[in-house]
Amino acid sequence: MGNTPLLLETIFQSMTNALLVLDDELNIVYVNEAALNVFETGLTQIQEKPFNEFFLEECFDLSRFQKAFMKGEEFSEAELQLCFKDGRCTLVDLQANIFKVEHNIYLLLEIMPVDKQRKISQETQQYAQQMAARELIRGLAHEIKNPLGGIRGAAQLLNKQLPSKEQQEFTQMIMEQADRLRGLVDRLLGPNTLPRKDYCNLHEVIEKVRSLILVDQSYSISVTRDYDPSIPDVFGDPDMLQQALLNIVRNASQALKEAKIQQPNIRLKTRIERSSVINGKRHALCALISVIDNGPGIPKELRDTLFYPMVTSKKNGSGLGLSIAQTLTDHHHGKIDLESFPGYTEFTIYIPITIKDANND
């Protein structure tokens, strides 16, 4: 690409989007300055190197790249999670175009980072969808619960009228299944008590969860700590916060166990973030609790609906744990964020920090 006209070179280098040119062997033959910033490397470290050398294999479907060269098929992908081998991840839009120079075919990749404002807008939209789905399910659950009580009551009366134990077994079965369905409906409805808020130490809450996981697990998982001791007490219900965190940590533990990960690890991390936007409202200070595991990752097709009731990627999962965790977090005006790719999943609970003298409700 040494014969690139000076004018085009100047234009490419001044662009804010990352530009990469690949040859037909998927080697990088040109990058602009913005691409070097995305890759966090220098020109000599990237030029003439295989494109897939820098990313996790699961990030890209390289067959699409090969089809682009063979058939001239251009493609694009929105909101692609770009995961580097050094552990960094960033959300981008990708556009791929084919062009020819002196009988040689090249693929031009334009990588456009998804800006923070767009991500906030997406989170707000997803939250609205989650709330709508939750209200729909709550309405259905109430509609199921009312006739279910009548069915159980009728079976109980019939059970008293039947003369033989053999016949009573059938009515007993109806009552048992009605009780099972009632329990499921109660879980779908979520927590039915208001939070009892007071100032509490988040690390004490996390340590209780860590102890429960270490005692409860039948699968040997290391649970490591990465705490920020400067986090002040937060105004919340410690039992609800514990349950929300426990649901997420148990999910991580089960995912590691099912995938039979070698040297499975869950890392519990706390941090403070300034100027966080949660459901359209800006908070000056938030406490962040992250649960990070080295499991298989969340399937891409489930990420947008993962917090909906009855959605799960586990074989025997109920799909209620994360939904309940989201509801409990909502009680604290917080949110749960997710970042996941194969070998890395991070759930982060955001809890706004308020001043002790402030009026809290």
C-alpha positions in Angstrom: 0.0 0.0 0.0 3.0 2.2 -0.4 1.6 3.9 -3.5 -1.4 5.4 -1.6 -1.8 9.0 -2.8 -0.7 11.5 -0.2 -4.2 13.1 -0.2 -5.9 9.9 0.6 -3.3 9.1 3.3 -4.0 12.4 4.9 -7.7 11.9 4.9 -7.4 8.3 6.3 -5.1 9.4 9.1 -7.4 12.3 10.1 -10.5 10.0 10.4 -11.8 9.3 13.9 -13.0 5.8 12.9 -10.4 3.0 12.8 -9.5 1.8 9.3 -7.7 -1.4 8.5 -6.8 -3.0 5.2 -6.4 -6.8 4.9 -5.0 -8.7 2.1 -6.4 -12.0 0.8 -4.5 -13.9 3.5 -6.1 -11.7 6.2 -2.8 -10.0 7.0 -3.0 -6.3 8.1 -1.3 -4.2 5.4 -2.6 -0.8 6.4 -3.9 1.0 9.5 -4.7 4.6 10.3 -3.9 6.3 13.6 -7.4 5.7 15.0 -6.9 1.9 14.5 -3.6 2.1 16.4 -5.4 3.7 19.3 -8.1 1.0 19.3 -5.4 -1.7 19.2 -3.3 0.2 21.7 -0.1 -0.7 19.9 2.4 0.8 17.4 2.6 0.5 13.6 5.5 -2.0 13.6 3.7 -4.3 16.0 0.6 -4.5 13.8 1.6 -4.1 10.2 1.9 -7.3 8.1 0.6 -9.4 11.1 -2.4 -11.8 10.8 -5.6 -10.0 11.7 -6.9 -12.8 14.0 -3.6 -12.7 16.0 -5.0 -9.8 18.1 -8.5 -11.0 18.9 -10.1 -14.0 20.6 -11.2 -16.5 18.0 -14.9 -16.2 18.9 -15.0 -12.5 18.1 -15.2 -12.8 14.3 -16.6 -15.3 11.9 -13.6 -15.4 9.6 -15.6 -17.3 7.0 -17.4 -14.1 6.2 -14.0 -12.5 5.5 -13.1 -15.3 3.2 -16.5 -15.1 1.4 -15.9 -11.4 1.0 -12.7 -12.1 -1.0 -14.1 -15.1 -2.9 -17.5 -13.6 -3.9 -17.0 -9.9 -3.3 -19.6 -9.9 -0.6 -19.4 -6.8 1.6 -20.9 -7.0 5.1 -21.6 -5.0 8.2 -22.2 -5.9 11.8 -23.7 -3.7 14.5 -22.8 -3.7 18.2 -20.0 -6.2 17.9 -18.2 -7.0 21.1 -14.5 -6.6 20.1 -12.4 -8.7 22.5 -8.6 -8.5 22.4 -6.4 -11.3 23.7 -5.0 -9.0 26.4 -8.5 -9.0 28.0 -9.8 -5.7 26.7 -13.3 -5.4 25.2 -15.1 -2.7 23.4 -18.4 -2.4 21.7 -18.1 -1.4 18.0 -20.0 -1.2 14.7 -18.1 -2.9 11.8 -18.3 -2.2 8.1 -16.3 -4.4 5.6 -15.8 -3.4 1.9 -13.9 -5.0 -1.0 -11.7 -3.0 -3.3 -9.0 -3.8 -6.0 -5.6 -2.2 -6.6 -3.5 -3.4 -9.5 -5.3 -6.8 -9.7 -5.0 -7.4 -6.0 -8.1 -7.6 -3.8 -8.2 -6.0 -0.4 -10.7 -5.8 2.4 -11.3 -2.4 4.1 -12.5 -2.7 7.6 -14.0 0.4 9.3 -14.4 0.0 13.0 -16.7 2.6 14.8 -16.7 2.5 18.6 -20.2 2.8 20.1 -20.1 5.9 22.1 -21.2 6.2 25.7 -24.3 8.2 25.0 -25.6 5.5 22.6 -24.9 2.8 25.2 -26.9 4.8 27.8 -29.8 5.1 25.3 -29.6 1.3 24.7 -29.6 0.6 28.4 -32.6 2.9 28.9 -34.5 1.1 26.1 -33.6 -2.3 27.4 -34.7 -1.3 30.9 -38.1 -0.2 29.6 -38.5 -3.5 27.7 -37.6 -5.4 30.9 -40.1 -3.5 32.9 -42.8 -4.1 30.3 -42.0 -7.8 30.2 -42.0 -8.0 34.0 -45.4 -6.3 34.2 -46.8 -8.6 31.6 -45.6 -11.7 33.5 -46.9 -10.3 36.8 -50.3 -9.8 35.3 -50.3 -13.3 33.9 -49.1 -14.7 37.2 -52.0 -13.1 39.1 -54.5 -14.5 36.5 -53.0 -18.0 37.0 -52.9 -17.7 40.8 -56.6 -17.0 41.3 -58.1 -20.1 39.5 -55.2 -22.2 40.8 -56.5 -21.7 44.3 -59.9 -22.8 43.2 -58.6 -25.9 41.6 -56.7 -26.9 44.7 -59.7 -26.2 47.0 -61.9 -28.3 44.8 -59.4 -31.1 44.8 -59.1 -30.9 48.6 -62.9 -31.2 49.0 -63.1 -34.0 46.5 -60.3 -35.8 48.4 -62.5 -35.9 51.5 -65.4 -37.4 49.6 -63.5 -40.2 47.9 -63.8 -43.6 49.7 -60.6 -45.3 48.6 -56.9 -44.4 49.0 -56.3 -45.3 45.3 -58.8 -42.6 44.2 -57.4 -40.1 46.7 -53.9 -40.5 45.1 -55.2 -38.6 42.1 -56.6 -35.7 44.0 -53.4 -35.6 46.1 -51.5 -35.4 42.8 -53.7 -32.4 41.7 -53.0 -30.6 45.0 -49.2 -31.3 44.8 -49.1 -29.9 41.3 -51.2 -26.9 42.2 -48.8 -26.2 45.1 -45.8 -26.5 42.8 -47.4 -24.1 40.3 -48.3 -21.7 43.0 -44.6 -21.7 44.2 -43.5 -21.0 40.6 -46.0 -18.2 40.3 -44.8 -16.7 43.6 -41.2 -16.7 42.3 -42.4 -15.1 39.1 -44.0 -12.3 41.0 -40.7 -11.7 42.8 -40.0 -10.2 46.2 -43.3 -9.1 47.9 -41.8 -7.1 50.7 -40.5 -3.5 50.7 -36.8 -3.0 51.4 -35.7 -2.2 54.9 -33.0 0.3 54.2 -30.2 1.5 56.4 -26.6 2.3 55.9 -24.6 -0.9 55.4 -21.1 -2.0 54.5 -21.1 -3.6 51.1 -18.0 -5.6 51.8 -19.8 -7.3 54.8 -22.6 -8.2 52.4 -20.1 -9.6 49.8 -18.2 -11.6 52.4 -21.5 -13.3 53.5 -22.1 -14.3 49.9 -18.5 -15.5 49.5 -18.8 -17.7 52.6 -22.1 -19.2 51.4 -20.6 -20.1 48.0 -17.4 -21.6 49.5 -19.5 -23.8 51.9 -22.2 -24.7 49.4 -20.2 -25.6 46.3 -19.7 -29.2 45.4 -17.3 -28.1 42.7 -13.9 -26.7 43.6 -13.9 -23.0 42.6 -11.5 -20.4 43.8 -13.3 -17.2 44.9 -10.9 -14.2 45.0 -11.3 -10.7 46.3 -10.5 -7.4 44.7 -12.0 -4.8 47.0 -11.8 -1.0 47.1 -11.7 -0.3 50.9 -12.5 3.4 50.3 -16.2 2.7 49.4 -18.4 4.3 52.0 -21.5 2.7 53.5 -24.5 2.6 51.1 -28.2 3.2 51.9 -29.9 -0.1 51.2 -31.4 -3.3 52.4 -28.4 -5.7 53.2 -30.6 -8.8 52.9 -31.9 -7.8 49.4 -28.4 -6.8 48.3 -27.1 -10.1 49.5 -29.8 -12.1 47.7 -29.2 -10.2 44.4 -25.4 -10.8 44.6 -25.9 -14.4 45.7 -28.1 -15.1 42.6 -25.4 -13.8 40.3 -22.6 -15.6 42.0 -24.5 -18.9 42.0 -25.2 -18.5 38.3 -21.5 -18.0 37.7 -20.7 -21.1 39.9 -23.2 -23.3 38.0 -21.9 -22.1 34.6 -18.3 -23.0 35.6 -19.4 -26.4 36.8 -21.5 -27.2 33.7 -18.7 -26.2 31.4 -16.1 -28.2 33.5 -13.7 -25.3 33.4 -10.1 -26.1 34.4 -9.0 -23.8 37.3 -12.4 -22.2 37.6 -12.3 -18.8 39.3 -14.8 -16.2 40.5 -13.5 -12.8 41.3 -15.5 -10.4 43.5 -14.5 -6.8 42.8 -15.6 -3.4 44.2 -15.0 0.0 42.8 -16.4 3.5 42.8 -17.6 5.2 39.6 -18.3 8.9 39.3 -21.1 10.4 37.2 -23.0 7.2 36.3 -26.3 7.2 34.4 -28.8 4.7 35.6 -32.2 4.4 33.7 -31.8 8.0 32.4 -30.9 9.5 35.8 -27.3 10.7 36.5 -25.8 9.8 39.9 -22.7 11.7 41.2 -21.3 8.5 42.8 -22.0 4.8 42.5 -20.6 1.7 44.2 -19.9 -1.1 41.8 -19.9 -4.8 42.7 -18.5 -7.0 40.0 -18.8 -10.8 39.7 -16.2 -12.0 37.2 -15.8 -15.6 36.1 -13.7 -17.4 33.5 -16.5 -19.6 32.2 -17.9 -20.1 28.7 -19.6 -16.7 28.5 -23.2 -15.8 27.8 -24.6 -16.8 24.4 -25.0 -13.7 22.2 -28.6 -14.4 21.5 -29.6 -14.3 25.2 -27.8 -11.1 26.2 -30.7 -8.7 25.4 -33.3 -10.9 27.3 -31.1 -12.4 30.0 -32.9 -10.5 32.8 -36.4 -11.6 31.6 -38.1 -14.2 33.8 -37.8 -17.8 32.5 -34.8 -17.0 30.3 -31.8 -19.2 31.0 -28.8 -20.8 29.3 -28.5 -23.6 31.9 -29.8 -27.1 31.3 -31.9 -27.2 34.5 -32.2 -23.4 35.2 -35.5 -21.7 36.2 -34.5 -18.4 34.6 -35.6 -16.5 37.7 -32.3 -15.8 39.5 -31.2 -12.9 37.4 -34.7 -11.5 37.1 -35.0 -11.4 40.9 -31.5 -9.9 41.2 -32.6 -7.2 38.8 -35.8 -6.5 40.8 -33.9 -6.3 44.0 -31.4 -3.9 42.4 -34.2 -1.8 41.1 -35.4 -1.3 44.7 -32.1 0.4 45.3 -32.4 2.6 42.1 -29.4 0.7 40.7 -28.8 -1.4 37.6 -26.9 -4.5 36.5 -24.5 -4.3 33.6 -23.1 -7.3 31.7 -19.9 -7.8 29.7 -19.3 -11.3 28.3 -17.3 -13.2 25.8 -15.9 -16.8 25.9 -13.6 -17.1 28.9 -14.8 -14.0 30.6 -18.2 -12.9 32.0 -18.6 -9.8 34.3 -21.9 -8.8 36.0 -21.7 -5.4 37.6 -24.2 -4.2 40.2 -24.4 -0.4 40.4 -25.7 1.1 43.7 -26.0 4.9 44.0 -24.1 6.3 47.0 -25.9 8.9 49.0 -24.6 11.1 51.8 -25.7 10.0 55.2 -27.3 13.4 56.1 -29.3 13.4 52.9 -33.0 12.7 52.9 -33.3 9.0 51.8 -36.5 7.1 51.0 
